[in-house]
């Protein structure tokens, strides 16, 4: 596989990219100590590339078109809130290896990591279509940086649909 662009350099691209059609809103980076506290408190290790994203922007709204479309990348507090809500909604069908990281504005769907039980840096990115059970969610990618790069290249289009 060709070398992947780092999440930090992809975020630099995003900073330069807002247009009259959509906007990007980046937030204050998370401190590494707060990230460690989150992982210890929740007993959930986030993928390395996602942690890099959070240290550049602790959550973000990307390709936001008013409040009708775009991607809301979650802060760590939002991750845990959304995860608990999904677990409650799906009950015994919920898979605890799934960690949401983004909500799709205007849809009610999420994007999530499905972590390998042995290694948090081995994961699938899932399209969590809310009308089906988690076992039916489709894999979009296996790399956060590749997913982000493709999202940028496609100008925020949902390339996996």
Buried (B, 14 or more C-beta within 10 A) or exposed (E): EEEBBEBEEBBEBBEEBBEEEBBBBBBEBBEEEBBEEBBEEBEBBBBEBBBBBBBBBBBBBBBBEEEEBBBBBBBBEBBBEBBEEBBEEBEEEBBEBBBBBBBBBEEEBBBBBBBEEEEBBEBBBBBBBEEEEBEEBEEBBEBBBBBBBBBBEEEBEBEBE
